[in-house]
Amino acid sequence: MSPGARHLRVRPAAVAGTFYPADPHALCDALRRSFAAARVPGADLPAPKALVVPHAGYVYSGPIAASAYLRLAPGRSTIRRVVLLGPSHHVPLEGVAVSSADALATPLGLVAVDDEARRQALRVPVAHLDDTAHALEHSLEVQLPFLQSVLDDFELLPLAVGRCRDEEVAALLEAVWGGPETVVIVSTDLSHYHAYAEAQVLDRRTVANLASLQPDAIGDRDACGAYALRGLLCAAKAKHLRVDVADVRNSGDTAGDRERVVGYGAFAFC
């Protein structure tokens, strides 16, 4: 379905002007600053099958997110479907909420929703249509301008993940896993509101458990997107993927004080 069609159901941008700039030129500048402050990957790395990225305001987590999105460069013209999972911050949620929107709006334009992928997802029992979980959710929205900047023509399957079992998320991912045309992205921050040194200790433990594909070792307080993250780790373990740690920092390293920080990590699954 073309994003230009007049009858499209469009989910409007909810956090433009707060988490990232609402003006397109200012947004492009913010993205450029994020990529300039990112950790540049080594040469000749393949495009990953999955990423884990943070979702705070760009001034805080933008450089870490950019460290992950730089890994998509080899797949710029190949990747045509993005399966994007994030937590539901505003709506208590059981299972996985699938948006009924045909497109999601950002200041850079519309991102079309992959209707076929949506139908595949809805065949899995854990998934159901629910627009309320998507209406104000920033964990998914903040990823869209990054994707618009690093990929050519792609469609999106946005999924808000609530309380569910790891194997249920893994089964949903299996239904939409696809081939090299599909990338899976889990949006999550790490520890929340600890002092800088304590956060570093907590996040190092989480990073080690994530990198060794141990979903049972990721607690709900280790990552706000723990349900989606654990499901991805289950799927990655079954498919014998490896995890590359692209970047780990926290808000005390970027733009915040060091009294109460939020942890951010960028990971590529290959």
C-alpha positions in Angstrom: 0.0 0.0 0.0 1.5 3.4 -1.0 2.1 5.8 1.8 0.7 8.5 -0.5 -2.8 7.0 -0.5 -5.4 9.4 0.9 -7.2 6.8 2.9 -4.2 5.7 5.0 -4.7 5.3 8.7 -1.6 7.2 10.0 -0.2 7.1 13.5 1.0 10.6 14.1 4.3 11.4 15.7 3.7 11.7 19.5 7.2 12.7 20.8 8.5 14.9 18.0 9.6 18.1 19.8 10.4 16.3 23.0 12.5 13.2 22.4 13.8 14.5 19.1 13.4 17.7 17.1 10.1 18.3 15.3 11.6 20.5 12.6 13.0 18.3 9.8 16.2 20.3 9.4 16.9 20.3 13.1 16.1 16.6 13.2 18.6 15.9 10.4 21.2 17.9 12.4 20.5 15.9 15.5 20.9 12.6 13.6 24.2 13.9 12.1 25.4 14.7 15.6 24.4 11.3 16.9 26.3 9.5 14.1 29.3 11.8 14.6 29.5 10.7 18.2 28.9 7.0 17.5 31.4 4.2 17.8 32.3 3.3 14.2 32.2 -0.4 13.4 35.1 -2.2 11.8 35.3 -2.6 8.0 33.7 -5.5 6.1 31.2 -6.4 8.8 28.0 -8.0 7.4 24.6 -6.4 8.0 23.3 -7.9 11.2 20.1 -9.9 11.4 19.0 -8.1 14.6 19.9 -5.1 16.6 19.3 -3.9 20.2 19.1 -0.1 20.5 18.2 2.4 23.2 15.3 4.8 23.1 15.9 7.9 25.2 16.0 11.4 23.9 18.6 11.8 21.2 20.8 14.1 23.3 21.1 11.2 25.8 21.1 8.0 23.8 21.4 9.1 20.2 25.1 8.4 19.8 24.7 4.8 21.2 21.7 4.2 19.0 23.7 5.4 16.0 26.5 3.0 16.9 24.0 0.2 16.2 22.4 1.8 13.1 25.8 2.2 11.5 25.9 -1.6 11.3 23.0 -1.5 8.9 25.0 0.3 6.2 25.9 -2.9 4.2 22.2 -3.8 4.1 20.9 -0.3 3.0 19.6 -1.5 -0.3 18.8 -5.1 0.8 16.7 -4.6 3.9 13.1 -4.1 3.0 11.3 -5.1 6.3 12.0 -3.9 9.8 10.4 -5.8 12.7 10.5 -3.3 15.6 9.8 -4.3 19.1 9.6 -2.1 22.2 8.1 -2.0 25.6 4.7 -0.4 26.4 5.5 2.5 28.8 2.1 4.0 29.0 -0.5 1.2 28.8 -0.6 -1.9 30.9 -0.3 -4.7 28.4 -0.5 -8.4 28.2 0.9 -10.0 25.1 2.0 -8.1 22.0 0.1 -5.2 20.6 0.1 -4.9 16.8 -0.8 -1.5 15.3 -3.7 -1.2 12.8 -2.0 1.9 11.2 -1.0 1.8 7.6 1.8 4.2 8.2 3.7 6.0 11.0 4.5 9.7 10.7 7.8 11.4 11.5 9.0 14.9 10.6 10.9 13.2 7.8 7.8 11.6 6.2 5.7 8.5 6.5 7.0 5.0 7.2 4.7 2.4 5.6 3.5 -0.6 7.8 4.1 -4.0 6.2 0.6 -5.4 6.0 1.7 -9.0 5.1 4.0 -9.1 8.1 1.1 -7.8 10.3 -1.1 -10.6 9.1 1.7 -13.2 9.8 2.2 -11.8 13.3 -1.5 -11.8 14.1 -1.6 -15.6 13.4 0.5 -16.1 16.5 -1.6 -16.3 19.7 0.4 -13.8 21.7 -0.3 -11.0 19.2 -3.5 -8.9 19.0 -4.5 -5.5 17.4 -4.3 -2.7 19.9 -3.7 0.9 18.9 -3.8 2.3 22.5 -0.4 0.8 23.3 1.1 2.5 20.2 -0.5 6.0 20.5 2.0 7.6 22.8 4.8 5.0 22.8 8.2 6.6 22.3 10.3 3.4 22.3 9.2 2.6 18.8 8.8 6.1 17.4 12.3 7.4 18.2 13.8 4.6 16.1 12.0 5.7 12.9 14.2 8.7 11.9 17.3 6.6 12.4 15.8 4.0 10.1 14.8 6.6 7.5 18.3 7.9 7.5 20.2 4.5 7.1 17.8 2.4 4.9 16.4 3.0 1.4 12.9 1.8 0.8 11.5 -0.3 3.7 8.3 -1.2 5.5 7.8 -1.6 9.2 6.1 -4.0 11.6 5.8 -2.1 14.9 5.1 -4.3 18.0 4.5 -3.1 21.5 5.5 -5.9 23.9 3.8 -6.4 27.2 3.9 -9.2 29.8 4.4 -12.5 28.0 6.7 -15.6 28.0 10.0 -15.5 26.2 9.0 -18.4 24.0 5.9 -16.5 22.9 7.9 -13.6 21.7 10.4 -16.1 20.0 7.4 -17.7 18.2 6.2 -14.4 17.0 9.7 -13.5 15.7 9.9 -16.9 14.0 6.7 -16.1 12.1 8.2 -12.9 10.6 11.9 -13.8 10.7 12.3 -13.8 6.9 15.7 -13.7 5.2 18.3 -11.0 4.5 15.5 -8.6 3.5 14.3 -8.5 7.2 16.0 -7.0 10.2 14.7 -7.4 13.8 15.2 -4.5 16.2 14.5 -4.5 19.9 14.3 -1.1 21.5 15.3 -1.1 25.2 17.3 0.9 27.7 19.3 -0.8 30.4 19.5 0.1 34.1 17.4 3.1 35.4 18.3 5.8 37.9 21.3 4.5 39.7 24.4 6.4 40.5 27.0 6.3 37.7 29.4 3.7 39.2 26.6 1.4 40.3 24.9 1.6 36.9 28.2 0.6 35.2 28.4 -2.5 37.4 24.7 -3.5 36.7 25.0 -2.8 33.0 28.2 -4.8 32.7 26.4 -7.8 34.1 23.5 -7.3 31.8 25.8 -6.9 28.8 27.6 -10.2 29.7 24.3 -12.1 30.0 23.0 -10.6 26.7 26.2 -11.3 24.8 26.2 -14.9 26.0 22.5 -15.3 25.0 21.2 -16.0 28.5 17.6 -14.8 28.5 16.8 -16.2 32.0 19.6 -14.0 33.4 17.9 -10.7 32.2 15.7 -9.4 34.9 12.8 -7.0 34.5 14.8 -4.2 36.1 17.9 -4.9 34.0 16.2 -3.5 30.9 12.8 -1.8 30.4 12.3 -3.8 27.2 13.1 -7.1 29.0 10.2 -9.0 27.6 11.1 -8.3 24.0 14.8 -8.6 24.7 14.5 -12.1 26.3 12.4 -13.2 23.4 15.0 -12.1 20.9 17.7 -13.9 22.9 15.7 -17.1 22.8 15.3 -16.8 19.0 19.0 -15.9 18.5 20.2 -18.8 20.6 18.0 -21.2 18.6 19.4 -19.8 15.3 23.0 -19.8 16.6 23.6 -16.1 16.2 26.5 -14.3 17.8 26.3 -11.0 19.6 28.7 -8.1 18.9 28.7 -5.4 21.5 28.8 -2.2 19.5 28.5 0.5 22.3 27.7 0.7 26.0 27.4 4.0 27.7 24.9 5.8 30.0 23.4 9.3 30.3 26.3 10.3 32.5 28.6 9.8 29.6 26.5 11.9 27.1 24.3 14.7 28.4 23.2 14.0 32.0 24.5 14.2 35.5 26.0 11.2 37.2 23.7 11.0 40.2 20.8 9.1 38.5 21.7 7.7 35.2 20.1 5.5 32.5 22.1 2.8 30.8 22.2 2.4 27.0 23.6 -0.4 24.9 23.9 -1.1 21.2 24.2 -4.7 20.1 24.3 -6.5 16.7 23.3 -10.1 16.2 25.0 -11.8 13.2 
